[in-house]
Amino acid sequence: MFQESVLVMKKTQIFIFLGLLCLSFLFLFLFLSTSKEPKKEEFVSVSVDDERVVYLYEMANPSDSLLSMQDVYKKGTFSNEFILGTAFVFYLKEHPDAVKVSEEEIGQSIHKIFGDIVYAHDSGNIVSPYVCSFRHNKGEKNYTYLKGCTTNDANKIYRVLVDARKSDREYILTEKLIFVKNNIEEAQLSKEPVATLKVYNDMNESKLLDEKTFLWETEMPFEVDIHDYLENASTYEYHFVFDGENFVYKNLVRLN
């Protein structure tokens, strides 16, 4: 009699366990079948002449100089000097008559451009029509700066924006780039009458796209039109993400 009671109890426990297991699977199935997939980011094309696109592209490009821009393109990262220089150009576009610029003002500009990014106040240089160099005064917590400068580099980058698209929270701008260099200075020093201009697909000189010679004493270097080399030019994507306040510059990615 006692053994029969134990057997009945064990069967009851097994049935209860199986019932709970079935219910667990049922709830899991219902959860998986009713849960929504994460919403995919939907992008739409935007004109490269769109006001917002132009604003973002110019914000991310404080200089046309190889000297100031090569680290971003070669490493894909923002150096401390680039962050500060970009903020200075951004600030001085809106405040061209500023004599001194406070740490707070530079910090606010950095936040508008890059969002929450790690940086340190310091002195530095950037080739721009707005500022050439900036000096940090740690004691006074401000900056003084030398007004704009240009360079006559033999080596230059040529860039053009070819595509833009946006979603609710991101802008992606696509750029083509070529690297052009000539050896005029070397030819002058060696008194060689002929100089050479070379067009490469990137700053690492990965692929030679064109090569031309000219008499440097009587001829100017050839005018280069990037549109003649778009098919083989290197391609970069600028990513700007909405941080709750602004579309901020997150990264520059090379595609080819």
ZIQUI-V588622 format. One record per backbone hydrogen bond with DSSP energy under -1.0 kcal/mol. CO is the residue of the C=O (numbers start at 0). NH is the residue of the N-H. If there is no record, write none. Layout:
# ZIQUI-V588622
[[CO | NH] [CO | NH]]
This chain:
# ZIQUI-V588622
[[0 | 4] [1 | 5] [2 | 6] [3 | 7] [4 | 8] [5 | 9] [6 | 10] [7 | 11] [8 | 12] [9 | 13] [10 | 14] [11 | 15] [12 | 16] [13 | 17] [14 | 18] [15 | 19] [16 | 20] [17 | 21] [18 | 22] [19 | 23] [20 | 24] [21 | 25] [22 | 26] [23 | 27] [24 | 28] [25 | 29] [26 | 30] [27 | 31] [28 | 32] [29 | 33] [30 | 34] [43 | 165] [46 | 49] [49 | 53] [50 | 54] [51 | 55] [52 | 56] [53 | 57] [54 | 58] [55 | 59] [64 | 68] [65 | 69] [68 | 72] [69 | 73] [70 | 74] [71 | 75] [78 | 82] [79 | 83] [80 | 84] [81 | 85] [82 | 86] [83 | 87] [84 | 88] [85 | 89] [86 | 90] [87 | 91] [88 | 92] [90 | 94] [94 | 97] [100 | 142] [101 | 105] [102 | 106] [103 | 107] [104 | 108] [105 | 109] [106 | 110] [107 | 111] [108 | 112] [109 | 113] [110 | 114] [112 | 248] [114 | 116] [123 | 133] [127 | 148] [131 | 125] [132 | 145] [133 | 123] [134 | 143] [136 | 140] [136 | 141] [140 | 102] [141 | 136] [142 | 100] [143 | 134] [145 | 131] [145 | 132] [155 | 179] [157 | 177] [159 | 175] [162 | 173] [163 | 45] [164 | 171] [165 | 43] [168 | 241] [169 | 166] [170 | 239] [171 | 164] [172 | 237] [173 | 161] [173 | 162] [174 | 235] [175 | 159] [176 | 233] [177 | 157] [178 | 199] [179 | 155] [180 | 197] [182 | 186] [183 | 187] [184 | 188] [185 | 189] [186 | 191] [192 | 215] [194 | 213] [195 | 182] [196 | 211] [197 | 180] [198 | 208] [198 | 209] [199 | 178] [200 | 233] [201 | 204] [206 | 200] [209 | 198] [211 | 196] [213 | 194] [214 | 218] [224 | 227] [225 | 228] [228 | 232] [233 | 176] [234 | 254] [234 | 255] [235 | 174] [236 | 252] [237 | 172] [238 | 249] [238 | 250] [239 | 170] [240 | 247] [245 | 242] [247 | 240] [250 | 238] [252 | 236]]
